């Protein structure tokens, strides 16, 4: 898992493929109401979708490289889905350049306590001591992690 730089789900899928097994996946109950995303989950999904395009990836890469972060680190974080691009603009209430307008910005997607049912908001993640990192797994041993703010 760590050797191939895969997360748990990707590791299971790779083992299933390597050994020729089939994976029985639980079927969703069609009568069950759909699970509603929180606002934070919705925004994170939109940010991650924005970097699926070449233009979105290039914008994040160029911005962070310009801030002195190595391209390899940025590409790794993009591939691990821990970096996104927020493209929201509040043009109904604010003019371009005004506080609150928004606009393109790199989004650091923190995955931690919310993924385990810990509340789903950034404040809960902060209180729990979660920080952004390019890997979803916890660092082991003497790993060095670049912290970006």
N, C-alpha and C positions, 0 to 999 in steps of 0.2 A: 504494500500500500504506500508506504513512505518512499520506497525505492523508486517507484514509477511515478511518484508525485500525484497520486489519485486520491480522491476523497472516498468515503466508505461506499457510497452507492456505485460509483464508477468501478471500484475494486471488486465488488460483488458481481457486477455485470461482466467484468473482464474474466473473472474466475469461471463464471457460468459458460462464457464463450470458449475459453481455453479447454475446459474439460467436457464440452459437448452436452451439458445439462440444459434442461429447460427450467425456466423460473415461473412458478405459479404466482401470478399477481392477483391480489384480492380484487373482486369486482365491486365497483361502486354501486350503492343502492340507488336505483333510479327514482325511488319515492322520497329519498332524503333531500331536504332543501340544500341548495348550493351553499358552500362555505363563503361567507362574505369577507373580503380582504379589509384589513384596517387601512386607514389613510397612509400610514407609513409604508406598509407593504405595497400599496398601489403605486406610491411615488418611487419606491425602490425598483419595482418591476418596470416602470416607464424608463427609469434611468438606465437599467440594464438592457432594455430593448433598443435604446438610442445608440448604444455602442456595437450593436450587431451590424450596422451599416459601416462601410469603409470610411465614409465621411465622419461619422461619429467617433470611430476609433482614432482616426487621424487627428481630430480636434483635441481629444484627450492626450494622445501621445505628444503632439506638438506643444501643448500647454505645459504638461509636466516636465518634458525635456527642457523647455525654456526655463523652468524653475530649478533645473540642476539635478533632476532625477533620471537615472540611467534608463534608456529605452528598454533594456532587457527586464528591468524591474517592473516598469509600467505594463509591458506586454504580458508578463507573467500574471500580474494582478488582473488585467483584463480577461485573460484566459480562465482565471479562477473565479470570475464573476464577483469580484470585490471592488471593482471600479465601474462607475457608470457616468452618464452625462445627463444632467438635468437641463432641459430645454424650456421649462415653463416660464412664461411671461405674463404678468398681470397687467395687460395693456388697458383693461377696462377702468381701472382705478388709478393707474399711475402712468406717467409719460416716461419714455426712454431716458435713462440717466437718473431718474428719481429713486429714492430709497423705496423698496417694496416692489419695484418693477420686475426684478428677477433677471432672467436671461440665461444664456448658456453658462454652465458651471460644472466642474468635475464633482461627482458624487462618490463619496467613500461609503460603500455599502457594508455596514456592520452586521454580522450574523452571529448571534450568540444566544442570549437569554430568551429573546423573542422566538427563536426557532424551537425552543424547548418549552414553550408555553409560559414564558416569563413576563408577559405583559404586552410586548409588541411595540413599545415606544422607546425613543432614544434615551429618555430620562431613566427608564428602568435598566437599559443597557449600561448607562453611565454609572448608576448606583451599584450595579453588579460588578463594576470594574472592568468592563469589556472595552478593548481598544481596537481600532481598525488595524488589520494586517492583511497581507496579500494571500495568506493561507487561512482556510476555515478551521483547520485542525490546530490544536494547541502546540506551541513550540516545545520540542523535547531536547534534552541535553543542553549543549552549549550553543544552540542555534542563535544566530544574530538576526535580528529583525529590524528593518528600516522603519522608523516611525515617521509618518507624514502628517503635518497639520496644515 
